[in-house]
Amino acid sequence: MDIKSTLLDLMTLFPRKVFNDELPQIVIKHQLYSVHDDKTRVDRQLRQLREQGEILMFQLGFDADAFGLVFTADYKAKVLASQEGRETRGTVARFMERVLPACTDLSFNKDQMLKEFLFTDAEI
């Protein structure tokens, strides 16, 4: 079974109703390790999915080894839905269009947002 299929299966376990269906379905990276014995294969396929823009990975809290995984399309849909009717929707949409596809890092810094992606201080 490939990693993408496992992600889809594990996402069905996410308790959406607990969060009023406002969050995208999230899988913890370690869940994949419990299903697949080959951690290198998991990491390699996750890197490919990230580079292809299919998934996003983010650090959970302050634990350096705890990572959440979401499908990019689900993340974008939930974020944009949360911005409906807000004046920040345009900035958020621009972030989704420009920054997410261009950066596979886990974080963004202010300098990068200002110089590379041309956001203003007020938008950040």
N, C-alpha and C positions, 0 to 999 in steps of 0.2 A: 504494500500500500504506500502510495506516495504521501508526502507531507501535506500537500494541499487538501487531499481527501481526508486526512486525519484532522486537519484544522476544521474542515466543514463539519465533521462528526462531533468533535469536541465542542464546537460553538453551540450545538443544540443543547448542551448542558448548562449554558449560561442562564442565570436566573433573571430574565428580562423584566418580569413583572415586579421584582424587588426594586428595580430602578425606574419604574413606570415607563418602561420601554424607551427611555431617553438616552441610553448608552448603546453603542454598537456592541455586538457580541464579542467578548474578549476571551482569549485563551492564554494561559500562562505558559511560557516557553517550556518550563519543566514538565508540564503535562505531556508534551511531545516526547520528551526523553523517557517517560514512563511507558509509552506505547512502542517506541522504536529503540532498539538496543544500540544502534550505531549513532552516537551523538555527532560525529563528524558529518555523517550524511544529513542529519537533521539541520545542522548549522549551514551546510553547503546549500541545501534546498531553500532554507529560509533566506539566505543571502540572495539567491537567484530571484526569489519572489519579491524581495525588497527592491532589488535593482530593476525589476520589470514593473515596479510600481503597483503590484497587486496587494501587498500587505505593508502595514506600518508596524514598527516595533518601538515600544517606549518603556522606559524604566519605571518600575512601580516603587514609589517611595524612595527611601534612602538605601535600600538593599541593592548592592552592586550586581547581584546575580538574579534579581527578580525582574523579568521582562514580560510585558503584555503584548499580545499580537492581535491585530484587527485587520479586517479587509479594508483596503483604502476606500472603496466605493461605499461601504457601510459607514465608515467614519465620516466621509464627506457629507453623506445624506443626513446623518444625525446632527452634525455641526451646523449645516445650512438650515435645517429645520428649526434648530434652536435660535437661529438669528432672524427668523421670519418676522418682518415688521419692525426690525431694529435698524437704527441708522448705521450701525457697524457692519451690517450684512455685506456691503460692497467691499470693505476692507478684508473681511473674513473670506469672501469668495475669491478675491485677488490672491490672498495667501494660499488658498487651496489650489488655485490654478498655476501660480508661479513657483511657490516655495516647495510645496510637498513633492512635486515630481522632480525637482532639481536637486534635492538634498536627501541622501540616504543616511545622514548622521542621526544620532538620537536627540540632538538639541540644536538650537539656533542661537547665535549671539546677536546682540544689538547692532554691533558694527556691521556684521554680515547683512542684517535686515536693512540697514540704512544704505550701505554702499552697493551691495550686490543686487538686492531686490527692490531698491528704491522706495522703501516705505519711509514715512515721516515719523518724527518723534511722537507726535500726537497719535498716529495710527498704531504705533507699537505699544 
